[in-house]
């Protein structure tokens, strides 16, 4: 009897070791895939950039290539001042993007949870949300600025609107992805709708939540640029207008390239985190919402 028990314990220990090893291999595979995808994306963007300038034969006075941007930042006599100016604008834009990202994603998550708990509220508010989503933000921006002023409130509202609606739809869909049988099990054991939300719906919605975060990162930066251009006049969004008026095309292209590169980096950082977390949870990273 004792020998049988020891054999079973050894089998359990060996099984746990194999599960941990397989989990680690899944995480490493997901991490490697994400890094390779990121490198391919960067190379593809550079090739597309150079190819478009070459195909359309844009004047070098207006259009700047990768070498021009590199020289503007690192080799020309004023490179240090250029980096300081672009870097300062980038910090302001990322701060504005963070405000919109947090505001929009928080409202989207709370709204999706409320929709999950109350179908009546969902049926009443979701059409309104879709209607507001169809209105161009540029058309709403003057009203938003008039109400909230040219400060952080307008940045939060404009950036939050860009993030809110796609994230709301994605998270709400993810919360509904859990099987009805799992909800029935919670109900049979006396669980409340809130318990089902915590134990079933939220874990099942992890792929959709990460998808919402991924699309929200570039959306938040876009919203920040729009808010800076129309409201605050600060950051890269505010500086671009001045660069165009003063024909500072090197500064203009460098600003656009830098903010685009940062968007790609942040997007891929979220994707790497998503792949690693889903792999540890036993969810295949490719099965995203």
Legacy VTK file of the C-alpha trace (Angstrom):
# vtk DataFile Version 3.0
C-alpha trace
ASCII
DATASET POLYDATA
POINTS 289 float
0.000 0.000 0.000
2.827 2.379 0.935
4.668 1.545 -2.293
1.541 2.301 -4.324
1.078 5.632 -2.553
4.689 6.649 -3.200
4.339 5.704 -6.855
1.227 7.838 -7.165
2.928 10.792 -5.471
5.913 10.489 -7.782
3.571 10.373 -10.749
1.804 13.521 -9.559
5.119 15.332 -9.010
6.336 14.285 -12.452
3.077 15.443 -14.032
3.332 18.845 -12.350
6.918 19.172 -13.525
5.883 18.395 -17.087
3.031 20.898 -16.905
5.380 23.636 -15.675
7.918 22.797 -18.368
5.246 22.890 -21.081
3.939 26.205 -19.726
7.441 27.680 -19.865
7.921 26.410 -23.420
4.620 28.010 -24.418
5.674 31.320 -22.896
9.044 31.226 -24.684
7.381 30.349 -27.998
4.908 33.209 -27.583
7.703 35.620 -26.671
9.827 34.558 -29.642
6.910 34.876 -32.051
6.105 38.358 -30.765
9.698 39.581 -31.093
9.991 38.213 -34.646
6.666 39.828 -35.580
7.870 43.158 -34.193
11.108 43.046 -36.198
9.250 42.110 -39.373
6.830 44.997 -38.786
9.657 47.534 -38.407
11.406 46.314 -41.570
8.116 46.328 -43.495
7.327 49.902 -42.457
10.769 51.150 -43.516
10.558 49.343 -46.877
7.063 50.748 -47.468
8.213 54.244 -46.507
11.147 54.212 -48.923
9.091 52.504 -51.632
6.287 55.070 -51.558
8.732 57.981 -51.810
10.478 56.288 -54.728
7.327 55.256 -56.616
5.658 58.665 -56.387
8.953 60.531 -56.867
8.180 63.065 -54.132
10.452 66.101 -54.012
13.320 65.636 -51.506
12.630 69.166 -50.271
9.245 68.017 -48.928
9.637 64.279 -48.385
12.278 62.918 -46.043
13.545 59.369 -45.929
15.010 57.282 -43.094
18.515 58.683 -43.682
17.228 62.269 -43.496
15.462 61.575 -40.217
18.566 59.886 -38.809
20.728 62.845 -39.807
18.267 65.319 -38.286
18.428 63.506 -34.962
22.072 62.470 -34.765
24.508 63.976 -37.304
23.619 67.588 -38.135
25.218 70.325 -35.978
21.910 71.024 -34.177
21.149 67.333 -33.579
21.213 67.661 -29.774
18.757 70.557 -29.856
16.593 68.681 -32.341
16.463 65.614 -30.080
15.602 67.772 -27.086
12.767 69.490 -28.950
11.289 66.292 -30.428
11.765 64.426 -27.158
10.051 67.139 -25.144
7.074 67.159 -27.508
6.930 63.361 -27.411
6.811 63.302 -23.606
3.871 65.721 -23.633
2.047 63.651 -26.273
2.600 60.396 -24.400
1.290 62.015 -21.222
-1.821 63.176 -23.056
-2.198 59.732 -24.628
-1.983 58.103 -21.193
-4.819 60.317 -19.934
-7.057 59.350 -22.850
-6.057 55.692 -22.644
-6.874 55.362 -18.951
-10.107 57.350 -19.249
-11.387 55.502 -22.309
-10.399 51.997 -21.234
-11.780 52.485 -17.712
-15.150 53.678 -19.008
-15.188 50.852 -21.583
-14.474 48.190 -18.947
-17.073 49.553 -16.524
-19.617 49.907 -19.331
-19.020 46.363 -20.579
-19.453 44.977 -17.045
-22.686 46.931 -16.589
-23.946 45.626 -19.949
-23.085 42.086 -18.878
-25.005 42.416 -15.612
-28.019 44.231 -17.067
-29.328 43.441 -20.545
-31.835 46.272 -20.241
-29.101 48.862 -19.830
-27.174 47.311 -22.728
-30.192 47.454 -25.042
-30.820 51.068 -24.045
-27.265 52.437 -24.261
-25.467 50.365 -26.903
-27.388 51.965 -29.827
-26.538 55.390 -28.414
-22.874 54.412 -28.208
-22.906 53.182 -31.811
-24.602 56.387 -32.927
-22.012 58.568 -31.218
-19.265 56.395 -32.703
-20.493 57.248 -36.204
-20.111 60.998 -35.619
-16.655 62.236 -36.764
-14.598 63.296 -33.770
-13.378 66.385 -35.618
-16.993 67.533 -35.774
-17.504 66.968 -32.042
-14.163 68.456 -30.996
-15.256 72.150 -31.050
-18.195 71.328 -28.780
-15.948 69.320 -26.441
-13.417 72.154 -26.298
-16.151 74.721 -25.632
-17.493 72.645 -22.722
-14.258 71.434 -21.112
-11.780 74.128 -22.143
-8.320 73.845 -23.624
-6.719 71.757 -20.906
-6.389 68.191 -19.650
-10.163 67.701 -19.516
-10.492 68.101 -23.269
-7.503 65.815 -23.765
-9.149 63.165 -21.573
-12.500 63.440 -23.341
-11.156 63.464 -26.904
-8.629 60.706 -26.262
-11.155 58.751 -24.239
-13.721 58.855 -27.041
-11.193 57.462 -29.519
-10.426 54.588 -27.136
-13.879 54.035 -25.675
-16.067 52.666 -28.439
-13.774 50.012 -30.001
-12.705 48.862 -26.531
-16.314 48.744 -25.297
-17.438 46.547 -28.184
-14.425 44.235 -27.864
-14.683 43.779 -24.083
-18.472 43.362 -24.184
-18.069 40.645 -26.828
-15.406 38.942 -24.718
-17.605 38.886 -21.627
-20.239 37.026 -23.649
-17.759 34.450 -24.956
-17.968 32.151 -21.913
-20.074 29.059 -22.468
-23.613 29.059 -21.017
-22.808 25.755 -19.303
-20.174 27.463 -17.161
-22.696 30.091 -16.106
-25.191 27.320 -15.311
-22.651 25.615 -13.038
-22.177 28.830 -11.045
-25.955 29.307 -10.800
-26.534 25.705 -9.674
-24.050 26.161 -6.841
-25.836 29.309 -5.666
-23.621 31.883 -7.348
-24.910 35.352 -8.159
-24.519 37.118 -11.522
-21.615 39.011 -9.977
-19.960 35.696 -9.046
-20.438 34.410 -12.579
-18.879 37.605 -13.873
-15.801 37.241 -11.666
-15.336 33.482 -11.979
-16.380 32.881 -15.585
-16.915 35.940 -17.774
-13.850 38.011 -16.853
-11.298 35.165 -17.235
-12.897 34.091 -20.525
-12.719 37.646 -21.832
-8.933 37.917 -21.400
-8.165 37.628 -25.149
-10.777 40.271 -25.957
-9.518 42.545 -23.190
-5.953 42.364 -24.492
-7.245 42.977 -28.008
-8.990 46.092 -26.682
-5.774 47.261 -25.018
-3.804 46.686 -28.218
-6.146 48.749 -30.376
-6.436 51.376 -27.641
-2.714 52.169 -27.563
-2.467 53.682 -31.077
-5.988 55.047 -30.662
-4.966 56.928 -27.518
-1.948 58.423 -29.279
-4.142 59.458 -32.216
-6.599 61.062 -29.806
-3.775 62.886 -28.033
-2.442 64.264 -31.325
-5.931 65.411 -32.294
-6.513 67.058 -28.908
-3.144 68.821 -29.074
-3.798 70.028 -32.608
-7.312 71.335 -31.901
-7.219 72.253 -28.215
-3.975 72.581 -26.284
-1.426 73.433 -29.013
1.208 71.430 -27.132
3.113 68.229 -27.845
3.749 66.790 -31.288
0.176 67.455 -32.392
0.539 71.150 -31.656
4.063 71.418 -33.097
3.182 69.825 -36.451
1.083 72.819 -37.496
3.980 75.168 -36.792
6.424 72.985 -38.707
4.159 73.024 -41.769
3.684 76.799 -41.636
7.435 77.349 -41.321
8.338 74.729 -43.962
10.407 72.779 -41.412
9.872 69.489 -43.204
12.745 67.646 -41.534
11.265 68.396 -38.108
7.808 67.486 -39.402
8.839 64.105 -40.773
10.980 63.335 -37.742
8.080 64.075 -35.397
5.759 61.828 -37.408
8.337 59.040 -37.584
9.131 59.216 -33.871
5.505 59.104 -32.742
4.782 56.291 -35.219
7.776 54.300 -33.987
6.703 54.751 -30.375
3.177 53.610 -31.292
4.575 50.459 -32.923
6.801 49.744 -29.938
3.988 50.178 -27.400
1.604 48.100 -29.533
4.097 45.259 -29.719
4.925 45.492 -26.004
1.229 44.947 -25.278
1.157 42.092 -27.781
4.144 40.435 -26.126
2.492 40.772 -22.712
-0.729 39.380 -24.181
0.974 36.341 -25.686
2.872 35.583 -22.494
-0.158 35.975 -20.209
-2.463 33.933 -22.446
0.171 31.228 -22.783
0.447 30.999 -18.989
-3.348 30.828 -18.761
-3.419 27.968 -21.237
-5.115 30.043 -23.948
-3.584 29.839 -27.384
-2.237 33.326 -28.213
-3.468 33.114 -31.816
-7.086 32.689 -30.730
-7.736 36.316 -30.029
-11.034 38.089 -30.019
LINES 1 290
289 0 1 2 3 4 5 6 7 8 9 10 11 12 13 14 15 16 17 18 19 20 21 22 23 24 25 26 27 28 29 30 31 32 33 34 35 36 37 38 39 40 41 42 43 44 45 46 47 48 49 50 51 52 53 54 55 56 57 58 59 60 61 62 63 64 65 66 67 68 69 70 71 72 73 74 75 76 77 78 79 80 81 82 83 84 85 86 87 88 89 90 91 92 93 94 95 96 97 98 99 100 101 102 103 104 105 106 107 108 109 110 111 112 113 114 115 116 117 118 119 120 121 122 123 124 125 126 127 128 129 130 131 132 133 134 135 136 137 138 139 140 141 142 143 144 145 146 147 148 149 150 151 152 153 154 155 156 157 158 159 160 161 162 163 164 165 166 167 168 169 170 171 172 173 174 175 176 177 178 179 180 181 182 183 184 185 186 187 188 189 190 191 192 193 194 195 196 197 198 199 200 201 202 203 204 205 206 207 208 209 210 211 212 213 214 215 216 217 218 219 220 221 222 223 224 225 226 227 228 229 230 231 232 233 234 235 236 237 238 239 240 241 242 243 244 245 246 247 248 249 250 251 252 253 254 255 256 257 258 259 260 261 262 263 264 265 266 267 268 269 270 271 272 273 274 275 276 277 278 279 280 281 282 283 284 285 286 287 288
